[in-house]
Amino acid sequence: MTVSDIYTKLYSRSYYEKTGQHKFRFLKSSLFLDRRANIPFVIHMLDGVFYLQALTKIVNESLFRIEMKGDEIMLYSENRDNLLWVLE
């Protein structure tokens, strides 16, 4: 998987947090969270690991590790193995 593949998958549709509390939409390098927040972001790959870097902090974090399994996207805290959101 490449950075371009990640962007393509994120832009392909809207995602919902598995608990159903939040809606995530990715469009033109911006994350729209619940139609209220517009947060610019970029995707990086470092040592084979993909990261989403938000230019504004979300839940006191600005760098998130991305993992994808099938249709699910998992966003983890960058410094810890703390799973923050599962998007489906």
N, C-alpha and C positions, 0 to 999 in steps of 0.2 A: 504494500500500500504506500502511496506517495502523499505529499502534502496536497497536491491537486485533487487526488481521490477523496481526501477528507473534506475539502471545500465542496466538492461536487455532492457528496452525501449530505452534508449539513444544509446546503442550499436546496436540496431536493424536495423538502416538505417541512411542515411544522412538527415539532416534537412536544410531547407532554411528559412531565416528570411522572415517574411510575406511581407516585402517591396521588397524582391528579391535582396537585396544588398549583403548579406553574406551567405555563405554556412558553416554549422556547421557539423562536423563529430566527433563522440566520439568513441575512440578505445583504449583499454588497459590503462585506467585511464589518457588518454590525449585527449584534445580537439584540433582538427585541424580546424582552422578558415581560410577559403578561400585558402586552400592549402599552406598558407604561414607561419602561426603561429602554433607552436606545444606547447600547454600549459598543463602541468600536472594539474590534479584536483582530488579532493575527494568529496564524497557526505556524508553529516551528517544529522541526524535528531535530532532536539532539541525542546522539548515541542510540539511534533507532527507536526513541520514544517520542511520541507526539505530544505537544503542549499547545493549549489555547491560552494566549496572553490577552487579557482584557485591559484596555487602557484606562478603565475605571474599576475600582475594587467592587467585587461582589462577595457578600458574606465575609468581608475582611480579607479577601484573597484577590490576587490579580493574575496568578499563573496556575493553570489547572492541567493535570495530566489527563490525556484522552485515551480511552480504550474502547474498541468496538467489537461487539460479538453479535453477528447476525444483524438484526434491525435495532439492537439496543446500543446506546452510546453512554458510556460511563465517564463521569467527570470526577476526578479525585483531587484532593488538595495536593499541591506540588511538593511540599515538604514532608508530608505524612502520608500514610496509606489510608487516609480517611476518605471514604466514598461520600461525595457530597450529593450527587444527583445521578439517577438512572433515567435516561430519556428514551422514550419509545414512541 
